[in-house]
Amino acid sequence: MKTEDMILVSIDDHVIEPAGMYDNHVPTRLRDQAPRLVISDEGREEWRFQGVAMGTSGMNAVQGLPKSEWGFDPSSHAEMRPGAYDIHERVRDMNVNGVLASMCFPTYAGFSARYFQQAEDPDLALVMLRAYNDWHIDEWCAAYPGRFIPLAIVPVWNPEEMVREVRRVAAKGARAVTMPEQPFLQDLPTYADLDYWGPFFRAVSDLGLVMCLHIGQGFGALKQAPGAPLDNLFILATQVSAMAAQDLLWGGAFQRYPDLKVAWSEAGIGWIPFYLDRCDRHFTNQTWLGRDFGGKLPSEVFREHCLACYITDPSALRGRHEIGIDNIAWECDYPHSDAVWPDAPEFVMNEFTGAGVTSDAEITKITWENTARFFNWDPFRHTAREDATVGALRALSPDVDTTIRSKSEWKRRFEAASA
């Protein structure tokens, strides 16, 4: 397959939410109580709601910046490449990167709706959470039909409302919900507690929605020495994914809910062969524990329920059949620091070649087909297949400027455009 003929669907990107996102989605009487983007006394841009403040870490939107300016210091919209928060510029940045479609995870709201869970008034928090989903589905995703896979957050602190919101967003077109990797870090029961999570598992199973477990929320499960380097969080993140897999696979969720689907978002795939080998060895060796996987090995059950998502994982791609060629999906991660932009097609193809992924069938599965099947999403409903290729998309936006600029340069351009 030629690079320009590939079709790329990114199952993990991120949106930096724009100011005014609640204007069209909150009742007038509550509009002044909605989360607001403000400048703090220290001069930092942050979202505020009911005593909860959340800024945007610089690492959340570094594409377009020199690496010398990357870091965890708070960043403002003015200092970012506009594709981070502007839907029209996002699509142009997708075009130049040859990406047909994207699923965008929240930023300030958290991958697990923790921002709203921490609010003082849970009823008001629920109103705003629903408004967030309405904005994401009805504005961000709907602005360019076929270019985004709608994703929702749910009120994890209230099982009944969680199910109601799952049903509501599914009716609006959501194909997935993003959940905590390690619920106990939010003072919630583990996923092995099927009394608490069972109704949610049943709802997403019945509606065909995918439960996405994105790395990050569970970092607190990695107890580290005081002063441990930040590198640890980047490198050890997949260890939390293995812990979350353990809760679901051995906690009974997959056995009780045979249609439950889980995507390991930004978790990489290299951990999976070892984890599954260990699971099978434990299951067949420690028979005295009386575990029952319905006549199957744990690895078989895992593959029936899971989609493994990666940005770059050359070693694991060489062992792709140990993971399952039908269980692997590519992601871009724009505009985060691990993102591959604006040369994702070339990067992906070079990695495929190095790992021996040369057949069109395998390339197609990893770059879009597995994602479309798993999320029950038709990539060609709004875009003809011949118009969905890397070459066709790049032809739509040949004028996109990919110049690397400093934060101060982006800020000057932002201020000039706002004048």
Beta strands, then each sheet from edge to edge (+ up, - down):
strand 1: 8-14
strand 2: 36-39
strand 3: 45-49
strand 4: 52-57
strand 5: 74-75
strand 6: 99-105
strand 7: 151-152
strand 8: 176-179
strand 9: 210-214
strand 10: 261-265
strand 11: 306-310
strand 12: 328-330
sheet 1: 1+ 6+
sheet 2: 2+ 3- 4+ 5-
sheet 3: 7+ 8+ 9+ 10+ 11+ 12+
end
